[in-house]
């Protein structure tokens, strides 16, 4: 399994990106640039063939289950894959028995709540047409109650920066992590083709603790194993 530290890979990304990244870090990335980037990356992941999607989802599950902080128990959140996002079903099925899998639910306060869900459980489409568990409000969990959350993304770099859909749901929900350590651990999931040389970090962005694709696990240096796996 290939494991890369975020710090080492970030240095390589900075060198490869050159002046374009320097401009981005100084806030000169326009809204139209972000919109165009999102459109391009979404088109690329939607164009992946079914066989590639299935094998990628299985490989991603192996990466997620091998995380050094992968929980043995507690509430863990995934997402309902849509718009070509990499699927999490293989990871869900491979979770330890004491882990409770949850899906996000849009809340009126502009943030997310999370509800336990098993295959076959009742679902209802939210305002974006994405299925959510159909549960009573009393069953909803706050983000702080999670042990780990796997976040969807449109693009990422190996410094741990995430480009989302632009709605800010995850950043608002996990803003408290900017002032405290895990849990919950925040992990980005994506196809490797969604990797970018570098992304600027906005003031409201919540950095990820790790990023997993079908090809690699990107970890901070203090979490990476002392030696490369065979």
N, CA and C of each residue as an Amber inpcrd file, in Angstrom:
protein
   690
   0.8430000  -1.1970000   0.0000000   0.0000000   0.0000000   0.0000000
   0.8760000   1.2440000   0.0000000   0.5740000   2.1670000  -0.8780000
   1.3460000   3.3880000  -0.9360000   0.8410000   4.3680000   0.1140000
   1.7490000   4.8900000   0.9750000   1.4010000   5.8760000   1.9830000
   2.3160000   7.0730000   1.8120000   1.7430000   8.2680000   1.7360000
   2.5220000   9.4900000   1.5910000   2.1670000  10.4500000   2.7110000
   3.1730000  11.1210000   3.2810000   2.8610000  12.1170000   4.2910000
   2.3990000  13.3880000   3.6090000   1.4420000  14.0810000   4.2330000
   0.9250000  15.3090000   3.6610000   1.9960000  16.3740000   3.5810000
   2.8680000  16.4480000   4.6010000   3.8880000  17.4960000   4.5950000
   4.8700000  17.3170000   3.4440000   5.3860000  16.0910000   3.2600000
   6.3500000  15.8480000   2.1920000   5.7260000  16.0940000   0.8260000
   4.5090000  15.5860000   0.6480000   3.8430000  15.7520000  -0.6410000
   3.5060000  17.2100000  -0.8920000   3.2180000  17.9650000   0.1800000
   2.8910000  19.3770000   0.0240000   4.0750000  20.1440000  -0.5440000
   5.2840000  19.8420000  -0.0550000   6.4690000  20.5090000  -0.5700000
   6.6220000  20.2380000  -2.0610000   6.3980000  18.9770000  -2.4540000
   6.5060000  18.6340000  -3.8720000   5.4510000  19.3800000  -4.6840000
   4.2330000  19.4830000  -4.1330000   3.1620000  20.1760000  -4.8390000
   3.4780000  21.6400000  -5.0210000   4.0380000  22.2660000  -3.9920000
   4.3860000  23.6820000  -4.0800000   5.4090000  23.9120000  -5.1770000
   6.4100000  23.0400000  -5.2120000   7.4460000  23.1930000  -6.2170000
   6.8860000  23.0020000  -7.6170000   5.9860000  22.0430000  -7.7640000
   5.4220000  21.7570000  -9.0830000   4.4560000  22.8350000  -9.5440000
   3.7870000  23.5130000  -8.5860000   2.7470000  24.4600000  -8.9540000
   3.2940000  25.8290000  -9.3130000   4.4200000  26.2040000  -8.7220000
   5.0640000  27.4470000  -9.0700000   4.2190000  28.6740000  -8.8070000
   4.2970000  29.6320000  -9.7160000   3.6750000  30.9370000  -9.5380000
   2.1710000  30.8480000  -9.4070000   1.5350000  29.8810000 -10.1010000
   0.0870000  29.7740000 -10.0270000  -0.3680000  29.5200000  -8.6020000
   0.3760000  28.7110000  -7.8460000  -0.0020000  28.4460000  -6.4610000
   0.2610000  29.6630000  -5.5800000   1.3720000  30.3730000  -5.8370000
   1.6650000  31.5760000  -5.0650000   0.5340000  32.5780000  -5.2130000
   0.0510000  32.7530000  -6.4150000  -1.0800000  33.6540000  -6.6390000
  -2.3090000  33.1780000  -5.9010000  -2.5470000  31.8660000  -5.9390000
  -3.7110000  31.3160000  -5.2510000  -3.6300000  31.5700000  -3.7530000
  -2.4480000  31.3840000  -3.1650000  -2.2950000  31.5610000  -1.7310000
  -2.4840000  33.0070000  -1.3120000  -2.3030000  33.9400000  -2.2430000
  -2.5110000  35.3490000  -1.9380000  -3.9220000  35.8010000  -2.2820000
  -4.8230000  34.8260000  -2.4860000  -6.2340000  35.1600000  -2.6390000
  -6.6480000  35.5680000  -4.0320000  -5.8270000  35.2830000  -5.0390000
  -6.1680000  35.7110000  -6.3810000  -6.7550000  34.5710000  -7.2100000
  -7.5710000  33.7600000  -6.5710000  -8.3300000  32.7380000  -7.2730000
  -9.7720000  33.2160000  -7.3310000 -10.2500000  33.4660000  -8.5420000
 -11.5800000  34.0380000  -8.6900000 -12.6590000  32.9880000  -8.4890000
 -13.8780000  33.4720000  -8.2360000 -15.0240000  32.5710000  -8.1140000
 -15.2190000  31.8040000  -9.4080000 -15.0440000  32.4730000 -10.5290000
 -15.2290000  31.8090000 -11.8270000 -14.1940000  30.7090000 -12.0320000
 -12.9700000  30.9220000 -11.5150000 -11.9490000  29.8730000 -11.6130000
 -12.3730000  28.6330000 -10.8390000 -12.9170000  28.8380000  -9.6350000
 -13.3490000  27.7050000  -8.8220000 -14.5210000  26.9760000  -9.4690000
 -15.4460000  27.7490000 -10.0350000 -16.5880000  27.1410000 -10.7110000
 -16.1140000  26.2850000 -11.8820000 -15.1920000  26.8220000 -12.6830000
 -14.6800000  26.0790000 -13.8340000 -13.9320000  24.8260000 -13.3980000
 -13.1630000  24.9470000 -12.3040000 -12.4190000  23.7980000 -11.8030000
 -13.3700000  22.7130000 -11.3240000 -14.4030000  23.0980000 -10.5910000
 -15.3790000  22.1160000 -10.1190000 -16.0540000  21.4060000 -11.2900000
 -16.4440000  22.1630000 -12.2970000 -17.1060000  21.5690000 -13.4540000
 -16.2080000  20.5570000 -14.1440000 -14.9360000  20.9110000 -14.3120000
 -14.0080000  20.0040000 -14.9980000 -13.8100000  18.7160000 -14.2070000
 -13.5840000  18.8380000 -12.9030000 -13.3360000  17.6580000 -12.0890000
 -14.5760000  16.7770000 -11.9760000 -15.7370000  17.3880000 -11.8770000
 -16.9780000  16.6050000 -11.7960000 -17.2220000  15.8570000 -13.1040000
 -16.9520000  16.4870000 -14.2260000 -17.1140000  15.8160000 -15.5110000
 -16.1640000  14.6280000 -15.6250000 -14.9420000  14.7880000 -15.1460000
 -13.9610000  13.7090000 -15.2390000 -14.3690000  12.5060000 -14.3960000
 -14.8520000  12.7470000 -13.1890000 -15.2140000  11.5940000 -12.3610000
 -16.4990000  10.9330000 -12.8480000 -17.4230000  11.7130000 -13.4040000
 -18.6460000  11.1070000 -13.9530000 -18.3420000  10.2510000 -15.1740000
 -17.2600000  10.5580000 -15.8710000 -16.9100000   9.8330000 -17.0940000
 -16.2400000   8.4910000 -16.8170000 -15.9030000   8.2070000 -15.5770000
 -15.2520000   6.9330000 -15.2650000 -16.1920000   5.7620000 -15.5430000
 -15.7000000   4.7000000 -16.1520000 -16.5510000   3.5310000 -16.4340000
 -16.9140000   2.7860000 -15.1660000 -17.9780000   2.0030000 -15.2480000
 -18.4980000   1.2860000 -14.0750000 -17.4690000   0.3510000 -13.4640000
 -16.7280000  -0.3580000 -14.2890000 -15.7280000  -1.2990000 -13.7670000
 -14.6840000  -0.5650000 -12.9430000 -14.2460000   0.5840000 -13.4100000
 -13.2720000   1.3890000 -12.6770000 -13.8560000   1.8470000 -11.3450000
 -15.1220000   2.2160000 -11.3390000 -15.7660000   2.6850000 -10.1060000
 -15.8120000   1.5730000  -9.0480000 -16.1680000   0.3860000  -9.4880000
 -16.2910000  -0.7400000  -8.5560000 -14.9370000  -1.1000000  -7.9560000
 -13.9400000  -1.2420000  -8.7940000 -12.6140000  -1.6010000  -8.2830000
 -12.0360000  -0.4860000  -7.4220000 -12.3070000   0.7640000  -7.7910000
 -11.8110000   1.8960000  -7.0010000 -12.4590000   1.9240000  -5.6190000
 -13.7620000   1.6560000  -5.5470000 -14.4690000   1.6520000  -4.2650000
 -13.9140000   0.5700000  -3.3420000 -13.5850000  -0.5920000  -3.9100000
 -13.0330000  -1.6860000  -3.1000000 -11.6380000  -1.3310000  -2.5910000
 -10.8300000  -0.7110000  -3.4500000  -9.4820000  -0.3160000  -3.0350000
  -9.5360000   0.8050000  -2.0010000 -10.4740000   1.7310000  -2.1800000
 -10.6510000   2.8110000  -1.2050000 -10.9940000   2.2410000   0.1650000
 -11.8730000   1.2600000   0.2030000 -12.2580000   0.6420000   1.4740000
 -11.0350000   0.0970000   2.2100000 -10.1220000  -0.5360000   1.4870000
  -8.9040000  -1.0590000   2.1080000  -8.0900000   0.0760000   2.7320000
  -7.9920000   1.2050000   2.0370000  -7.2370000   2.3560000   2.5650000
  -7.9020000   2.8920000   3.8330000  -9.2080000   3.0490000   3.7860000
  -9.9230000   3.6170000   4.9360000  -9.8350000   2.7040000   6.1570000
  -9.9660000   1.4060000   5.9420000  -9.9060000   0.4620000   7.0550000
  -8.4980000   0.3430000   7.6270000  -7.4940000   0.7330000   6.8430000
  -6.1020000   0.6450000   7.2930000  -5.5980000   1.9390000   7.9270000
  -6.4290000   2.9560000   8.0290000  -5.9990000   4.2100000   8.6580000
  -5.5100000   3.9390000  10.0770000  -4.4450000   4.5940000  10.5130000
  -3.9280000   4.3370000  11.8580000  -4.8960000   4.7130000  12.9690000
  -5.8580000   5.5750000  12.6650000  -6.8670000   5.9640000  13.6560000
  -8.2400000   5.3730000  13.3370000  -8.2910000   4.3650000  12.4630000
  -9.5630000   3.7280000  12.1310000 -10.2210000   3.2000000  13.4060000
 -11.4450000   3.6100000  13.7000000 -12.0570000   3.2330000  14.9800000
 -12.5320000   1.7860000  15.0130000 -12.5500000   1.2320000  16.2050000
 -13.1030000  -0.0950000  16.4450000 -14.5480000  -0.0080000  16.9210000
 -14.9550000   1.1800000  17.3560000 -16.3120000   1.3710000  17.8630000
 -16.6850000   2.8360000  17.7220000 -17.9930000   3.1130000  17.8290000
 -18.4630000   4.4900000  17.7870000 -19.2400000   4.7960000  16.5170000
 -19.6780000   6.0350000  16.4180000 -20.4230000   6.4940000  15.2510000
 -19.4450000   6.9760000  14.1830000 -19.5690000   6.4130000  12.9890000
 -18.7310000   6.8250000  11.8600000 -19.6500000   7.2470000  10.7220000
 -19.3030000   8.3390000  10.0760000 -20.1580000   8.8980000   9.0310000
 -19.5360000   8.7240000   7.6540000 -20.3720000   8.3740000   6.7150000
 -19.9870000   8.3570000   5.3190000 -20.8680000   9.3300000   4.5600000
 -21.1750000   9.0060000   3.3190000 -22.0530000   9.8420000   2.5080000
 -22.6910000   8.9650000   1.4430000 -23.7970000   9.4410000   0.8840000
 -24.4540000   8.7490000  -0.2190000 -23.8220000   9.2590000  -1.5090000
 -23.0680000   8.4130000  -2.1840000 -22.3360000   8.8530000  -3.3680000
 -23.2920000   9.3150000  -4.4650000 -23.0320000  10.5030000  -4.9980000
 -23.8400000  11.0540000  -6.0860000 -22.9340000  11.8790000  -6.9930000
 -23.4150000  12.2150000  -8.1590000 -22.6640000  13.0580000  -9.0980000
 -21.2940000  12.4680000  -9.4180000 -21.2010000  11.1490000  -9.4380000
 -19.9430000  10.5060000  -9.7890000 -18.9720000  10.3340000  -8.6420000
 -19.3630000  10.6390000  -7.4030000 -18.4570000  10.4930000  -6.2600000
 -18.0750000   9.0310000  -6.0540000 -16.9000000   8.8090000  -5.5000000
 -16.4650000   7.4550000  -5.2090000 -17.3480000   6.8730000  -4.0980000
 -17.7670000   5.6300000  -4.2700000 -18.7360000   5.0130000  -3.3630000
 -18.0690000   4.4680000  -2.1050000 -18.8640000   4.3800000  -1.0330000
 -18.3710000   3.9240000   0.2660000 -18.9910000   2.6030000   0.7280000
 -19.7600000   1.9380000  -0.1370000 -20.4660000   0.7350000   0.3060000
 -19.5060000  -0.3580000   0.7850000 -18.3740000  -0.5130000   0.1010000
 -17.4240000  -1.5560000   0.5020000 -16.8220000  -1.2450000   1.8680000
 -16.5670000   0.0240000   2.1240000 -16.0560000   0.4210000   3.4480000
 -17.1040000   0.1830000   4.5230000 -18.3450000   0.5650000   4.2310000
 -19.4170000   0.3670000   5.2070000 -19.5380000  -1.1040000   5.6000000
 -19.4960000  -1.9860000   4.6220000 -19.6440000  -3.4110000   4.8960000
 -18.4500000  -3.9910000   5.6460000 -17.2900000  -3.3350000   5.5400000
 -16.0990000  -3.8400000   6.1970000 -15.8360000  -3.2540000   7.5700000
 -16.7100000  -2.3710000   8.0460000 -16.5010000  -1.7430000   9.3490000
 -16.5970000  -2.7650000  10.4870000 -15.8750000  -2.5430000  11.5750000
 -15.9990000  -3.4350000  12.7480000 -17.4340000  -3.4440000  13.2610000
 -17.8650000  -4.5330000  13.8660000 -19.2660000  -4.6670000  14.2980000
 -19.7170000  -3.6160000  15.3040000 -18.7860000  -3.0450000  16.0800000
 -19.1670000  -2.0540000  17.0830000 -19.1980000  -0.6270000  16.5380000
 -18.9520000  -0.4700000  15.2430000 -19.0760000   0.8440000  14.5990000
 -20.4960000   0.9940000  14.0450000 -21.0670000   2.1520000  14.2250000
 -22.3970000   2.4540000  13.6940000 -22.2530000   3.4170000  12.5310000
 -22.6550000   2.9620000  11.3500000 -22.5210000   3.7740000  10.1430000
 -23.6540000   4.7990000  10.0690000 -23.2920000   6.0310000   9.7120000
 -24.2710000   7.1180000   9.6410000 -24.1740000   7.8390000   8.2990000
 -25.2760000   8.4730000   7.9220000 -25.3260000   9.3200000   6.7350000
 -25.6860000  10.7490000   7.1440000 -25.2180000  11.7340000   6.3810000
 -25.5310000  13.1240000   6.7220000 -26.9770000  13.4920000   6.4060000
 -27.4890000  14.4160000   7.2080000 -28.8480000  14.9520000   7.0380000
 -28.7550000  16.4790000   7.1060000 -29.3000000  17.1560000   6.1140000
 -29.2850000  18.6200000   6.1290000 -30.1310000  19.1410000   7.2740000
 -29.6090000  20.1690000   7.9670000 -30.3300000  20.7510000   9.0920000
 -30.6850000  22.1990000   8.7720000 -31.7390000  22.6840000   9.4120000
 -32.2070000  24.0410000   9.1440000 -31.2050000  25.1110000   9.5440000
 -30.2470000  24.7860000  10.4130000 -29.2740000  25.7850000  10.8440000
 -28.1210000  25.9520000   9.8620000 -28.1930000  25.2760000   8.7130000
 -27.1430000  25.3930000   7.7100000 -25.9940000  24.4230000   7.9000000
 -26.1220000  23.5460000   8.8910000 -25.1010000  22.5300000   9.1150000
 -25.6530000  21.1450000   8.8800000 -24.8740000  20.1530000   9.2170000
 -25.2660000  18.7650000   9.0340000 -25.5220000  18.0950000  10.3700000
 -26.4470000  17.1620000  10.3720000 -26.6050000  16.1970000  11.4410000
 -26.3690000  14.8290000  10.8040000 -26.2860000  13.7960000  11.6190000
 -25.9750000  12.4680000  11.1060000 -26.9200000  11.4520000  11.7260000
 -27.3600000  10.4960000  10.9090000 -28.3280000   9.5010000  11.3630000
 -27.8220000   8.0980000  11.0420000 -27.9070000   7.1870000  12.0000000
 -27.5360000   5.7970000  11.7210000 -28.3600000   5.2400000  10.5570000
 -27.7060000   4.4420000   9.7320000 -28.4070000   3.8670000   8.5730000
 -27.7710000   2.5390000   8.1940000 -28.6440000   1.5740000   7.8680000
 -28.2300000   0.2900000   7.3250000 -28.8660000   0.0910000   5.9620000
 -28.2500000  -0.6950000   5.0920000 -28.8780000  -0.9750000   3.7990000
 -30.3040000  -1.4750000   3.9750000 -31.2180000  -0.8880000   3.2340000
 -32.6290000  -1.2290000   3.3440000 -33.4000000  -0.2960000   4.2410000
 -32.6890000   0.5710000   4.9820000 -33.3560000   1.5290000   5.8500000
 -34.0830000   2.5990000   5.0490000 -35.0950000   3.2080000   5.6630000
 -35.9140000   4.2080000   4.9810000 -35.0770000   5.4360000   4.6250000
 -35.3140000   5.9510000   3.4140000 -34.6050000   7.1260000   2.9170000
 -35.5980000   8.1340000   2.3450000 -35.1890000   9.3880000   2.3490000
 -35.9760000  10.4390000   1.7230000 -35.0060000  11.4030000   1.0420000
 -35.3780000  11.9260000  -0.1150000 -34.4940000  12.8300000  -0.8500000
 -34.5070000  14.2140000  -0.2070000 -33.3210000  14.8210000  -0.0570000
 -33.2470000  16.1840000   0.4580000 -33.4110000  17.1930000  -0.6740000
 -33.1780000  18.4490000  -0.3810000 -33.4180000  19.5130000  -1.3680000
 -32.5220000  19.4000000  -2.5960000 -31.4160000  18.6630000  -2.4590000
 -30.5030000  18.4680000  -3.5850000 -30.7320000  17.1330000  -4.2870000
 -31.7650000  16.4080000  -3.8560000 -32.0610000  15.1210000  -4.4490000
 -31.2010000  13.9830000  -3.9420000 -30.4580000  14.2170000  -2.8610000
 -29.5880000  13.1870000  -2.2820000 -30.3390000  12.4620000  -1.1730000
 -30.3470000  11.1380000  -1.1770000 -31.0590000  10.3900000  -0.1370000
 -30.4880000  10.6220000   1.2600000 -31.3860000  10.7610000   2.2270000
 -31.0420000  10.8820000   3.6400000 -31.8610000   9.8750000   4.4400000
 -31.3510000   9.4110000   5.5730000 -32.1640000   8.5330000   6.4140000
 -33.4330000   9.2460000   6.8830000 -34.5290000   8.5330000   6.8330000
 -35.8100000   9.0900000   7.2920000 -35.9920000   8.6850000   8.7530000
 -35.6150000   9.5920000   9.6590000 -35.6280000   9.2800000  11.0880000
 -36.2670000  10.4330000  11.8540000 -36.5800000  10.1740000  13.0990000
 -37.0940000  11.2130000  13.9760000 -35.9590000  12.1610000  14.3670000
 -36.2640000  13.4480000  14.5820000 -35.2210000  14.4060000  14.9790000
 -34.4110000  13.9510000  16.1920000 -35.0430000  13.2250000  17.0880000
 -34.3490000  12.7750000  18.2990000 -33.2380000  11.7740000  17.9990000
 -33.2540000  11.1780000  16.8000000 -32.2420000  10.1930000  16.4320000
 -31.0310000  10.8200000  15.7510000 -31.1070000  12.1030000  15.4840000
 -30.0140000  12.7690000  14.7840000 -28.8460000  13.0430000  15.7240000
 -27.6470000  12.8740000  15.2030000 -26.4190000  13.1060000  15.9590000
 -25.7580000  14.4010000  15.4970000 -25.1710000  15.1160000  16.4310000
 -24.3890000  16.3000000  16.0880000 -23.0090000  15.8530000  15.6100000
 -22.3200000  16.6750000  14.8030000 -20.9880000  16.3040000  14.3210000
 -20.0190000  15.9540000  15.4470000 -20.1420000  16.6190000  16.5920000
 -19.2480000  16.3800000  17.7130000 -19.3770000  14.9710000  18.2910000
 -20.4730000  14.2940000  17.9990000 -20.6960000  12.9550000  18.5380000
 -20.0480000  11.8500000  17.7060000 -19.5050000  12.2060000  16.5530000
 -18.8930000  11.2190000  15.6730000 -17.4750000  10.8920000  16.1200000
 -17.0520000   9.6950000  15.8040000 -15.6600000   9.3000000  16.0030000
 -14.8340000   9.5940000  14.7680000 -15.4390000   9.3950000  13.6010000
 -14.7590000   9.6160000  12.3270000 -15.8000000   9.9800000  11.2830000
 -15.4280000  10.8550000  10.3650000 -16.2970000  11.2100000   9.2430000
 -15.5010000  11.1670000   7.9470000 -16.0460000  10.4880000   6.9590000
 -15.4610000  10.4720000   5.6200000 -16.2300000  11.4750000   4.7730000
 -15.5160000  12.4390000   4.2230000 -16.1200000  13.5460000   3.5010000
 -15.9580000  13.3750000   1.9960000 -16.9900000  13.6650000   1.2260000
 -16.8380000  13.7010000  -0.2250000 -16.1130000  14.9910000  -0.6160000
 -15.5510000  15.0150000  -1.7880000 -14.8850000  16.2240000  -2.2580000
 -14.8520000  16.2360000  -3.7800000 -14.6230000  17.4140000  -4.3160000
 -14.5010000  17.5730000  -5.7660000 -13.0430000  17.5250000  -6.1830000
 -12.1980000  18.1640000  -5.3820000 -10.7680000  18.1650000  -5.6430000
 -10.0000000  18.2330000  -4.3400000  -8.7250000  17.8370000  -4.3790000
  -7.8960000  17.8910000  -3.1800000  -6.4350000  18.0330000  -3.5840000
  -5.6310000  18.4910000  -2.6250000  -4.1910000  18.4230000  -2.8010000
  -3.6000000  17.6250000  -1.6410000  -2.3390000  17.2920000  -1.7450000
  -1.7380000  16.4420000  -0.7330000  -1.2780000  17.2270000   0.4890000
  -1.6530000  18.4960000   0.5810000  -1.4390000  19.2670000   1.8030000
  -2.6340000  19.1160000   2.7410000  -3.6810000  18.4180000   2.2990000
  -4.8610000  18.2340000   3.1200000  -5.9620000  19.2320000   2.8460000
  -5.8380000  19.9820000   1.7670000  -6.8710000  20.9510000   1.4090000
  -7.9280000  20.2930000   0.5310000  -9.1680000  20.6780000   0.7570000
 -10.3090000  20.0610000   0.0880000 -11.1110000  21.1160000  -0.6760000
 -11.4630000  20.7970000  -1.9080000 -12.3830000  21.6170000  -2.6930000
 -13.7160000  20.8890000  -2.7290000 -14.7350000  21.4760000  -2.1100000
 -16.0500000  20.8590000  -2.0820000 -16.9490000  21.4070000  -3.1760000
 -18.2300000  21.1640000  -3.0220000 -19.2060000  21.6100000  -4.0100000
 -19.4890000  23.1090000  -3.9200000 -19.0560000  23.7260000  -2.8370000
 -19.2320000  25.1730000  -2.7080000 -20.3350000  25.5960000  -1.7690000
 -21.0860000  24.6320000  -1.2070000 -22.1810000  24.9890000  -0.3140000
 -21.7500000  25.2490000   1.1160000 -20.5780000  24.7630000   1.5070000
 -20.0550000  25.0120000   2.8390000 -20.6440000  24.1610000   3.9480000
 -21.4110000  23.1350000   3.6120000 -22.0860000  22.3310000   4.6350000
 -21.0970000  21.6620000   5.5750000 -20.0680000  21.0500000   5.0300000
 -19.1070000  20.3460000   5.8700000 -18.2210000  21.3140000   6.6500000
 -17.8080000  22.3980000   6.0280000 -16.9760000  23.3680000   6.7340000
 -17.7240000  23.9880000   7.9140000 -18.9860000  24.3000000   7.7320000
 -19.7640000  24.8470000   8.8510000 -19.9530000  23.7980000   9.9460000
 -20.2120000  22.5890000   9.5400000 -20.5030000  21.5320000  10.5100000
 -19.2950000  21.1640000  11.3570000 -18.1130000  21.1840000  10.7490000
 -16.9160000  20.7670000  11.4690000 -15.9810000  21.9370000  11.7770000
 -16.5170000  23.1480000  11.7950000 -15.6920000  24.3260000  12.0850000
 -15.0250000  24.2170000  13.4490000 -15.6590000  23.5250000  14.3830000
 -15.0840000  23.3830000  15.7270000 -13.7480000  22.6540000  15.7070000
 -13.4790000  21.8800000  14.6580000 -12.2080000  21.1540000  14.5700000
 -11.0290000  22.0870000  14.3030000 -11.2950000  23.3160000  13.8840000
 -10.2140000  24.2760000  13.7080000  -9.5940000  24.6770000  15.0410000
 -10.3170000  24.4400000  16.1240000  -9.8070000  24.8270000  17.4320000
  -9.5450000  23.6690000  18.3600000  -9.6500000  22.4440000  17.8700000
  -9.4210000  21.2820000  18.7240000  -8.9640000  20.0970000  17.8910000
  -8.3830000  19.1360000  18.5820000  -7.9090000  17.9400000  17.8980000
  -9.0430000  16.9250000  17.7610000  -8.7690000  15.8740000  16.9900000
  -9.7510000  14.8060000  16.8130000  -9.9710000  14.0720000  18.1270000
 -11.1120000  13.4090000  18.3020000 -12.1530000  13.1660000  17.3020000
 -13.1450000  14.3170000  17.1760000 -13.9290000  14.2910000  16.0880000
 -13.9120000  13.2640000  15.0420000 -12.7540000  13.4570000  14.0760000
 -12.2120000  12.3480000  13.6180000 -11.2280000  12.3790000  12.5520000
 -11.9390000  12.6940000  11.2430000 -11.3300000  13.5460000  10.4330000
 -11.9250000  13.9560000   9.1540000 -11.0550000  13.4350000   8.0150000
 -11.6640000  12.6320000   7.1600000 -10.9420000  11.9730000   6.0710000
 -11.6350000  12.2730000   4.7450000 -10.8860000  12.7480000   3.7870000
 -11.4290000  12.9650000   2.4530000 -11.3450000  11.6950000   1.6290000
 -12.3470000  11.4580000   0.7880000 -12.3670000  10.2860000  -0.0980000
 -12.5680000  10.7580000  -1.5280000 -11.7840000  10.2220000  -2.4420000
 -11.8530000  10.6800000  -3.8290000 -11.1950000   9.6780000  -4.7520000
 -11.4460000   9.8230000  -6.0440000 -10.6650000   9.1290000  -7.0590000
  -9.3280000   9.8570000  -7.1900000  -8.2950000   9.1350000  -7.5490000
  -6.9770000   9.7530000  -7.6830000  -6.9660000  10.8540000  -8.7450000
  -7.8350000  10.7630000  -9.7510000  -7.8540000  11.7810000 -10.7960000
  -8.3280000  13.1450000 -10.2850000  -8.8640000  13.1860000  -9.0650000
  -9.3220000  14.4460000  -8.4910000  -8.2060000  15.2020000  -7.7690000
  -7.0060000  14.6130000  -7.7430000  -5.8810000  15.2800000  -7.0830000
  -5.3860000  16.4460000  -7.9230000  -5.0980000  17.5590000  -7.2550000
  -4.5870000  18.7630000  -7.8900000  -3.1950000  19.0720000  -7.3590000
  -2.3830000  19.8210000  -8.1040000  -1.0490000  20.1710000  -7.6020000
  -1.1020000  20.9380000  -6.2870000  -2.0520000  21.8720000  -6.1700000
  -2.1690000  22.6550000  -4.9410000  -3.4890000  23.3970000  -4.9420000
  -4.0170000  23.6330000  -3.7440000  -5.2400000  24.4080000  -3.5640000
  -5.0080000  25.4580000  -2.4850000  -5.5560000  26.6610000  -2.6550000
  -5.4560000  27.6470000  -1.5770000  -6.4000000  27.2830000  -0.4440000
  -6.0440000  27.6480000   0.7620000  -6.9280000  27.4330000   1.9010000
  -7.6070000  28.7410000   2.2670000  -8.9310000  28.7110000   2.2780000
  -9.7010000  29.8710000   2.6990000  -9.8420000  29.8600000   4.2160000
 -10.2150000  31.0080000   4.7860000 -10.2890000  31.1440000   6.2400000
 -11.2860000  30.1630000   6.8530000 -12.3310000  29.8270000   6.1130000
 -13.3830000  28.9560000   6.6470000 -13.1370000  27.4740000   6.3860000
 -12.1050000  27.1500000   5.6360000 -11.8360000  25.7510000   5.3060000
 -11.3580000  24.9730000   6.5260000 -11.8720000  23.7760000   6.6840000
 -11.4380000  22.8770000   7.7490000 -10.4930000  21.8420000   7.1360000
  -9.2360000  21.8030000   7.5560000  -8.2930000  20.8520000   6.9590000
  -8.6310000  19.4140000   7.3280000  -8.2340000  18.5120000   6.4590000
  -8.4910000  17.0890000   6.6600000  -7.3390000  16.4350000   7.4070000
  -7.6610000  15.3870000   8.1460000  -6.6420000  14.6200000   8.8510000
  -5.9760000  13.5950000   7.9410000  -6.6470000  13.2170000   6.8840000
  -6.1070000  12.2610000   5.9240000  -6.9500000  12.3390000   4.6600000
  -6.3930000  11.8520000   3.5770000  -7.1120000  11.7420000   2.3030000
  -6.8090000  10.3600000   1.7400000  -7.8530000   9.6560000   1.3360000
  -7.6830000   8.3220000   0.7590000  -8.2760000   8.2880000  -0.6450000
  -7.5460000   7.6650000  -1.5440000  -8.0410000   7.3760000  -2.8840000
  -7.8820000   5.8780000  -3.1210000  -8.2160000   5.4430000  -4.3280000
  -8.0260000   4.0300000  -4.6450000  -6.5430000   3.6680000  -4.7540000
  -5.6900000   4.6840000  -4.9190000  -4.2670000   4.4320000  -5.1400000
  -3.3740000   4.7570000  -3.9570000  -3.8240000   5.5940000  -3.0380000
  -2.9110000   6.0640000  -1.9980000  -3.6510000   6.4910000  -0.7400000
  -2.9100000   6.5070000   0.3660000  -3.3560000   7.0580000   1.6350000
  -2.4080000   8.2030000   1.9720000  -2.9310000   9.4210000   2.0860000
  -2.1170000  10.5860000   2.4080000  -2.3530000  10.9580000   3.8660000
  -1.2650000  10.9330000   4.6520000  -1.3530000  11.1480000   6.0870000
  -0.3980000  12.2410000   6.5470000  -0.7510000  12.9410000   7.6470000
   0.2210000  13.8370000   8.2620000   1.4380000  13.0380000   8.7330000
   2.5790000  13.6990000   8.8110000   3.8230000  13.0000000   9.1390000
   3.7810000  12.3360000  10.5020000   3.0810000  12.9510000  11.4610000
   3.0850000  12.3840000  12.8050000   2.1910000  11.1530000  12.9350000
   1.4160000  10.8340000  11.8880000   0.5670000   9.6510000  11.9110000
   1.0790000   8.5470000  10.9900000   2.0170000   8.8930000  10.1110000
   2.4960000   7.9220000   9.1380000   3.3460000   6.8630000   9.8380000
   3.2810000   5.6250000   9.3590000   4.1460000   4.5700000   9.9360000
   5.6080000   4.9300000   9.8040000   6.4300000   4.3870000  10.7160000
   7.8630000   4.6950000  10.6980000   8.5560000   4.1450000   9.4630000
   7.9960000   3.0840000   8.9140000   8.6290000   2.4900000   7.7240000
   7.5680000   2.1980000   6.6820000   8.0040000   2.1770000   5.4380000
   7.0950000   1.8990000   4.3480000   6.6580000   0.4430000   4.4030000
   5.3440000   0.1780000   4.1300000   4.8860000  -1.2010000   4.1110000
   5.4180000  -1.9520000   2.9170000   5.4700000  -3.2360000   3.0340000
   5.9690000  -4.0490000   1.9200000   4.9800000  -4.0190000   0.7700000
